[in-house]
C-alpha cells in the first residue's frame, strides 16, 4: 500500500548506497538506524539536504538518519519500498541483527556496551513512558484527594502503571534475548522466574543469615539450594535491569552450544529445559548476587559524587544537565539511563535523572529564539513542530534540525540546562516514578508520603529558568545566514 513517505524512502535507500549496501535497519524514537556494508558509499551530504531528513549521524557502528516524530512511518515505507522484509538481517519488529561480516568493522568496548544497552532498553522506552505517565497522574489525583487509593478505578489503573515496571525483568528478558539472538520466550521465562511470587515473598520472611554484613553491599539469604545459600540483593529482583541482562547473555551462549551439539530430534524440547534449569539456578546463586554488587558499586559511585559536602549534588546535576544532549547525540545517554532505574529499585528514588529534566525545555527555549529571529521559512517549518516535541521530552528533532546545525542555539540550550541542573542539585530534587518525559514527567517528582510536591516544583522552576536563559542567549547570539534566509 502506497505511503506519503514512499518518495522519501526511495531517496534514503538510494543514498545509503542502495539495498545491496544495507546489512540491517531498525529505528528508535526519532532515528532510522542502518548498519551498512560500506558507509563510504552513502551520500551523507545529499541526505542532510533532503526534506524530511533532519540530520545524519555516524556513531556506534551505525549510520543513523534522524527523521523525527514520523520515523515509524518512514521506517515502514523504507521496508516496503526496498522490499527489505525478507532480508535475513531484519526481523519482523525492525530490530537490527549484528553484522558478523569482516566489513562490519571492529568495535571498542564502549561502543559494544552502548549498542547492547540501547538495543535492550530502547524498545521499552515508550511503554515505560506510558506507564510512568499513568502512575504520575494517579499520584497527582490521590495527592489532591480527587481519587481514593482504595477505589477500584485506582487499583485497575495502578496495575498497569506499576505492573510494567514491577515485571520489567520479564520485558527485558524478551528484548535481551532478541538482542543476544536466543529464544525470546526462553528469555521471558527466565525473567518470570525472577518475579515469581513465591520467591519474591521469601524476602518478607525471616532471614537465615547475611553476607557482607555492615557494608553497602549487605545481602541476606532466606533459603538454600542443596545447602548453598540463595542470596538476595537488598532490592530483590522485581523492577531490576542488570540480573536478567547478564542472565540472557550467558543463556544465549548456552542455547547456541546445546543446539549445535544435540540431535535435531530432541533439541527443540531438551534445549529450553537445560537452559531454564541451569540459568535460573545460576542466576539466583551467582548472577543475581554479583549484579547486586555491581548495582551497589554504581549507586555508591554516584552517591559519593552527589554527597560531596556542599558542592556534590550541585556539581553532579550541572554535569548531567549541561552535557546530557551531548550524550544523546552520540548515544552515550543509554549508559546513564539504567542507573536511574537502579536507584529507583534500590533507594525508592533517583537523584541522577532530575538533573536532566530541564534539558528539553532549554533546547525549546533556544529553538524558539531561532523561530522568532529567522526569516528562513524552511527553518521555521522544522522548528515549530520540533519545539512542540521538546515540550514532551523529545529533543532529537530540535537538536538535528535546528540547534546543532546553528551551533549557538545548541550551546545556549546546554548552558540553560546546566544552570537548571545547579538549581536542582542545590535543592536536592528527587524522582520517585519512572517513565514520563517532558511535561508528562512532572508527576513523577511527587512524593505522596513525604516531601509532597517539593521536587516537582523544583524541576518545574528549573525548567522555566532553563527555557528563559536559553531563549535570551539564543536571541542575543543568533546570526542569520542571509543566503539561506532568502
C-alpha positions in Angstrom: 0.0 0.0 0.0 1.4 3.4 -1.1 2.5 5.8 1.6 3.2 9.5 1.5 6.7 8.7 2.7 7.5 6.4 -0.3 9.4 9.1 -2.1 11.5 9.9 0.9 12.1 6.2 1.5 13.4 5.8 -2.1 15.8 8.8 -1.6 17.1 7.4 1.6 17.7 3.9 0.2 19.4 5.2 -2.8 21.7 7.5 -0.8 22.7 4.9 1.8 24.3 3.0 -1.1 21.2 1.1 -2.3 19.6 -2.0 -0.9 22.7 -4.1 -1.6 24.7 -1.9 0.9 22.2 -2.4 3.8 23.1 -5.1 6.3 20.2 -4.2 8.7 17.8 -1.5 9.6 16.0 -0.6 12.8 14.6 2.5 14.3 14.2 4.2 17.7 12.0 7.2 18.7 13.4 9.6 16.1 16.1 7.8 14.0 16.4 5.2 11.3 19.5 3.1 12.3 21.3 1.4 9.4 24.2 -1.0 9.5 25.8 -0.6 6.2 28.4 -2.8 4.5 30.4 0.2 3.4 29.5 3.6 4.9 31.7 5.4 2.3 29.1 4.5 -0.4 26.5 6.6 1.4 25.8 10.2 0.2 25.6 11.9 3.5 25.6 15.5 2.1 22.6 14.7 -0.1 20.7 13.2 2.8 21.4 16.1 5.1 19.9 18.4 2.5 16.8 16.2 1.9 13.4 17.5 3.1 12.2 15.1 5.8 15.7 14.3 7.0 16.9 16.3 9.9 20.5 15.1 10.2 22.7 12.1 9.5 24.8 10.8 12.4 27.6 8.1 12.1 28.2 6.7 15.6 28.4 3.4 17.5 28.8 1.4 14.2 25.5 2.7 12.9 24.5 5.1 10.1 21.7 7.0 11.7 19.2 9.0 9.7 17.3 11.4 12.0 13.7 11.7 10.9 11.8 13.0 13.9 8.3 12.0 15.1 7.4 10.4 11.7 10.2 7.8 12.0 7.9 4.8 12.4 6.0 5.6 9.2 9.2 6.3 7.3 10.7 3.1 8.6 7.7 1.1 7.3 8.0 2.9 3.9 11.7 2.0 3.7 10.9 -1.6 4.3 8.1 -1.6 1.8 9.8 0.3 -1.0 13.1 -1.5 -0.5 11.5 -4.9 -0.2 13.6 -5.4 2.9 11.2 -7.5 4.9 12.7 -10.7 3.5 16.3 -9.8 4.4 17.7 -12.3 6.9 19.3 -9.5 8.9 16.0 -7.7 9.6 13.4 -9.2 11.9 9.6 -8.6 12.0 9.9 -5.9 14.7 12.6 -4.0 12.9 15.3 -4.8 15.4 18.8 -4.9 13.9 20.8 -8.1 13.9 24.5 -7.7 14.3 26.7 -7.7 11.2 29.2 -10.5 11.6 30.9 -10.0 8.3 34.5 -8.8 8.1 33.3 -5.5 6.7 31.4 -4.9 9.8 34.5 -3.3 11.4 35.9 -3.6 14.9 34.2 -2.0 17.8 35.6 -0.9 21.1 34.2 -2.0 24.5 32.3 1.3 25.0 30.6 1.0 21.6 29.6 -2.6 22.2 28.2 -1.9 25.6 26.2 1.2 24.4 24.9 -0.7 21.4 23.9 -3.6 23.7 22.1 -1.4 26.3 20.3 0.7 23.7 19.2 -2.4 21.8 17.8 -3.9 25.0 16.3 -0.7 26.6 15.1 1.2 23.6 12.1 -1.0 22.7 10.7 -0.5 26.3 11.1 3.3 26.5 7.6 4.2 25.0 5.8 1.9 27.3 7.9 2.9 30.3 6.9 6.4 29.5 3.2 5.5 29.2 3.2 3.6 32.5 5.1 6.5 34.1 2.5 9.0 32.9 -0.4 6.9 34.3 1.4 6.4 37.6 2.2 10.0 37.9 -1.4 11.1 37.1 -2.6 8.6 39.7 -0.2 10.0 42.3 -1.4 13.6 41.5 -5.1 12.6 41.8 -4.6 10.8 45.1 -2.4 13.6 46.5 -5.1 16.2 45.9 -7.8 13.7 47.2 -9.5 13.5 43.8 -9.3 9.7 43.7 -9.3 7.2 46.6 -6.3 4.8 46.5 -8.7 2.0 47.7 -11.1 2.5 44.8 -11.5 0.0 42.0 -10.6 2.5 39.3 -7.3 3.4 41.1 -6.4 -0.3 41.6 -7.1 -1.2 38.0 -5.1 1.7 36.5 -2.3 1.2 39.0 -1.8 -2.4 38.0 -1.0 -1.2 34.5 1.1 1.8 35.7 3.2 -0.1 38.3 2.9 -3.6 36.8 5.1 -2.8 33.7 7.9 -1.5 36.0 7.4 -4.3 38.6 7.7 -7.0 35.9 10.4 -5.2 34.0 12.7 -8.3 34.1 10.1 -10.2 32.0 10.0 -7.5 29.4 13.8 -7.2 29.3 14.1 -10.9 29.2 12.4 -10.7 25.8 14.4 -7.7 24.4 17.7 -9.0 25.8 17.0 -12.5 24.3 16.3 -10.8 20.9 19.5 -8.8 21.1 21.6 -11.8 22.0 19.9 -14.0 19.4 18.3 -16.6 21.6 14.6 -17.7 22.0 12.7 -14.7 23.2 10.3 -16.8 25.1 13.1 -18.5 27.0 14.3 -15.1 28.0 10.8 -14.1 29.2 10.6 -17.4 31.2 13.9 -16.5 32.9 12.6 -13.0 33.7 9.4 -14.6 35.1 11.4 -16.8 37.4 12.9 -13.6 39.0 9.4 -12.2 39.7 7.7 -15.4 40.8 5.5 -14.5 43.8 6.9 -17.4 46.0 10.5 -16.2 45.5 9.5 -12.6 46.0 7.7 -13.5 49.2 10.8 -15.0 50.7 12.2 -11.6 51.4 9.3 -10.9 53.6 10.2 -13.8 55.9 13.0 -14.2 58.5 16.5 -14.2 57.1 18.7 -17.3 57.7 21.8 -15.2 57.5 23.6 -12.3 55.8 26.7 -11.7 53.8 28.9 -8.6 53.5 27.4 -7.5 56.8 28.0 -3.9 57.7 28.9 -2.8 54.2 26.9 -1.0 51.5 26.6 -4.4 49.8 24.9 -6.3 52.6 22.6 -9.1 51.4 20.5 -11.7 53.1 19.5 -15.3 52.3 16.2 -16.9 53.2 16.6 -20.4 51.7 19.3 -22.7 50.2 19.9 -24.6 47.1 21.3 -28.1 48.1 23.0 -26.4 51.0 24.2 -23.3 49.1 22.7 -20.1 50.4 20.4 -18.3 47.9 21.4 -14.7 48.4 19.1 -11.9 47.5 20.2 -8.3 46.7 18.7 -5.8 49.1 16.2 -4.6 46.5 15.2 -8.0 45.2 14.7 -8.7 41.5 11.4 -7.1 40.7 12.0 -3.9 38.6 15.7 -4.9 38.2 17.7 -4.4 35.0 21.2 -5.9 35.3 20.4 -9.5 36.5 18.2 -10.5 33.6 20.5 -8.9 31.0 23.5 -10.8 32.3 21.4 -14.0 32.6 20.3 -13.8 28.9 23.8 -13.1 27.7 25.1 -16.4 29.1 21.8 -18.2 28.3 22.2 -17.3 24.7 25.7 -18.9 24.6 24.4 -22.0 26.3 21.4 -22.3 24.0 23.6 -21.9 20.9 26.0 -24.6 22.2 23.2 -27.0 23.0 21.6 -26.5 19.6 24.9 -27.3 17.9 25.5 -30.5 19.9 22.1 -32.0 20.4 20.2 -34.1 17.9 17.5 -32.4 15.9 15.1 -35.0 17.3 15.4 -33.7 20.8 16.9 -30.3 20.9 13.5 -28.4 20.5 12.5 -29.7 23.9 15.7 -30.5 25.7 17.5 -27.2 24.9 14.9 -25.0 26.7 14.8 -27.4 29.6 18.5 -27.3 30.1 18.7 -23.5 29.6 15.9 -22.8 32.1 17.1 -25.2 34.7 20.8 -24.2 34.5 20.4 -20.5 34.1 17.6 -20.0 36.7 19.9 -21.7 39.2 23.0 -19.8 38.2 21.1 -16.5 38.3 19.8 -17.0 41.8 23.1 -18.4 43.1 25.7 -16.3 41.2 24.5 -13.8 38.7 21.9 -12.1 41.0 24.3 -11.5 43.9 27.0 -10.3 41.6 24.5 -8.0 39.9 23.6 -6.7 43.3 27.2 -5.8 44.0 27.5 -4.2 40.6 24.4 -2.1 41.2 25.7 -1.2 44.7 29.0 -0.1 43.2 27.3 2.1 40.6 25.0 3.6 43.2 27.9 4.2 45.6 29.9 6.0 42.9 27.1 8.4 42.1 26.1 8.8 45.8 29.8 9.6 46.6 29.8 12.3 43.9 26.4 13.7 44.8 27.2 13.6 48.6 30.4 15.6 48.4 29.9 18.3 51.1 28.3 21.5 49.9 29.0 21.1 46.1 28.4 17.4 45.3 24.8 17.3 44.3 25.1 20.7 42.5 28.2 19.5 40.6 26.6 16.2 39.6 23.4 17.8 38.4 25.4 20.5 36.5 27.4 17.9 34.7 24.4 15.7 33.7 22.3 18.7 32.9 24.8 20.6 30.7 26.1 17.6 28.8 23.0 15.4 28.5 22.2 16.4 25.0 25.8 15.8 24.0 25.5 12.3 25.3 22.2 11.9 23.3 24.0 12.9 20.1 26.5 10.1 20.5 24.0 7.6 22.1 26.0 7.6 25.3 22.9 8.5 27.4 22.0 4.8 27.3 24.8 4.1 29.7 23.3 6.5 32.2 19.5 5.8 32.0 19.7 2.3 33.6 21.4 3.9 36.6 18.3 5.9 37.3 16.2 2.6 37.3 18.8 1.0 39.6 18.4 3.9 42.0 14.6 3.7 41.9 14.8 -0.1 42.7 17.4 0.2 45.4 16.5 3.5 47.1 12.9 4.2 46.1 14.0 7.4 44.4 16.5 8.7 41.8 18.9 11.6 42.2 20.7 11.5 38.8 18.0 12.0 36.2 16.4 15.1 37.9 19.4 17.0 36.7 18.4 16.2 33.1 14.7 17.1 33.4 15.1 20.7 32.2 17.2 19.9 29.1 14.3 19.6 26.6 12.9 22.9 27.9 16.3 24.6 27.5 16.6 23.3 23.9 13.0 24.5 23.4 13.9 28.0 24.5 16.9 28.0 22.2 14.8 26.9 19.2 12.1 29.5 20.0 14.8 32.1 19.7 15.6 30.8 16.2 11.9 30.7 15.2 11.5 34.3 16.3 14.6 35.6 14.7 14.9 33.7 11.4 13.4 34.6 8.1 14.1 31.2 6.7 10.7 29.6 6.2 12.1 26.1 5.9 13.8 26.6 9.2 10.5 27.8 10.8 8.7 24.8 9.3 11.2 22.5 11.0 11.4 24.5 14.2 7.8 24.8 15.2 6.9 21.1 15.4 10.3 20.4 16.9 9.5 23.0 19.6 6.3 21.2 20.4 8.2 17.8 20.6 10.5 19.4 23.2 7.6 20.1 25.5 7.0 16.3 25.6 10.7 15.4 26.1 11.7 14.5 22.5 14.7 16.7 21.6 16.2 15.0 18.6 14.2 17.0 16.0 15.3 20.2 17.6 18.9 19.2 18.0 19.5 17.8 14.5 17.0 20.0 12.6 17.9 23.4 14.1 20.0 23.9 17.2 23.1 21.8 16.4 23.5 23.0 12.8 23.2 26.6 14.1 25.7 25.8 16.9 24.9 28.8 19.1 21.3 27.7 19.9 22.6 24.3 20.9 25.2 25.8 23.2 22.6 28.2 24.7 20.4 25.2 25.5 23.3 23.4 27.2 24.1 26.5 29.3 20.4 26.8 30.3 20.1 23.2 31.3 23.4 23.3 33.2 22.2 26.2 35.3 18.9 24.5 35.8 20.9 21.4 36.9 22.6 23.5 39.5 19.3 24.6 41.0 18.0 21.0 41.1 21.2 19.9 42.8 21.2 22.6 45.4 17.6 22.0 46.4 18.0 18.2 46.2 15.1 17.3 43.9 14.4 13.6 43.5 12.4 11.5 41.1 10.0 8.9 42.6 8.3 7.4 39.5 10.0 6.4 36.2 8.7 6.9 32.8 7.1 10.2 31.6 9.1 12.7 29.6 8.8 16.4 29.4 5.6 17.8 30.9 4.3 14.3 31.4 7.2 13.6 33.6 6.3 16.2 36.3 4.0 13.9 38.4 6.9 11.5 38.7 8.5 14.0 41.1 5.6 13.9 43.6 6.5 12.1 46.9 3.0 11.3 48.2 4.3 10.0 51.5 7.0 12.6 52.3 8.1 15.8 50.7 4.9 16.1 48.7 5.1 18.5 45.7 8.5 19.9 46.6 10.6 18.1 43.9 8.0 18.7 41.3 8.0 22.5 41.9 11.8 22.5 41.9 12.2 20.8 38.5 9.3 22.9 37.1 11.0 26.1 38.2 14.4 24.8 36.9 12.7 24.1 33.5 11.2 27.6 33.3 14.6 29.2 34.2 16.4 26.9 31.7 13.9 27.9 29.0 14.2 31.6 29.7 18.1 31.6 29.8 18.4 29.6 26.6 15.8 31.9 24.9 17.6 35.1 26.0 21.1 33.8 25.0 19.6 32.5 21.7 18.1 35.8 20.8 21.3 37.7 21.7 23.6 35.4 19.8 21.5 34.3 16.8 23.1 35.1 13.4 21.1 34.7 10.2 22.6 33.2 7.0 21.4 35.8 4.5 21.6 33.5 1.5 19.7 30.7 3.1 17.1 33.0 4.5 16.5 34.4 1.0 
